[in-house]
């Protein structure tokens, strides 16, 4: 595994208890209105949160807007955060809920616009936009065609199934954490994950080993 | 022949699908701007709430004073009765005084001593007397006016 891959995987791994304490002190400072502490929290979680939201929406602009909105909402609601769960679980819940609401609204808009063709076209443009913003060393490592196929397959899943796949397979969260974020049981997470992976395997059967 | 990737390989490659540093710089700036706006809005809201709380107290006090004054007026309005009597009149001021005293007796008799005369004053055209309930609570005043000395009639108004 090269350095960039390794750092990306580490960024996706769970935070250690020391880091968790550090986060708590940042949260407590941010609660008192310390913007620099909140800035540090943004830097710590922005990449992971954006990645989750992007893979849920498959749209770079929406992902940027929604992740910004999630941080601002988190800042506004910081006083309500009782530190019963970890900060990132709470932040993810805000982000995931905002994104699920956004996806519902988008589906309703699409239903009334009767414009499935332009929707598909839009998604390709979004993927292209993300590819153009990705750094070049990473781009080389990717097989663009397969990447697009995976995105297409993910977009065929239901919002909840896709969210669980993204949180587990791409962000590296555990079943329990996902259950906390999605407010469902661990069993539901496992069964949805199993079903979703089966679906993905069948959609990508021609391209996978 | 090139081997096909697995689903896990694709997920691994997905982790690298992230924007560059320029994107993050602008992202950070935008979130910072929005959080600062939220912070200033929060302090503005807090100021408005504070002003509302502190402003509410004098308004409440004024409202209570106003309400109690209105209540007092309503109570005195309820007590007020208007009665007219006609009686023969001789010399004005003397007659009025006598009549007032007579009326006091009437009230004392009618209400079984519930009213007491608090004060009695005689003027040229009217006599003013005030009565108070025996318990010391309610009170009312009474003025006896003369319509016309020629006709000898007397009107009595009780407030």
Interface residues (C-beta under 8 A of the other chain):
Chain A: X4 X5 X8 X9 X12 X33 X35 X38 X39 X42 X43 X46 X47 X50 X51 X54 X55 X60 X64 X67 X68 X71 X72 X75 X76 X130 X133 X134 X135 X138 X141 X142 X143 X146 X147 X150 X169 X170 X197 X200 X201 X204 X207 X208 X209
Chain B: X3 X4 X5 X6 X7 X8 X10 X11 X12 X13 X14 X15 X16 X17 X18 X19 X20 X23 X24 X27 X28 X30 X31 X32 X34 X35 X36 X38 X39 X42
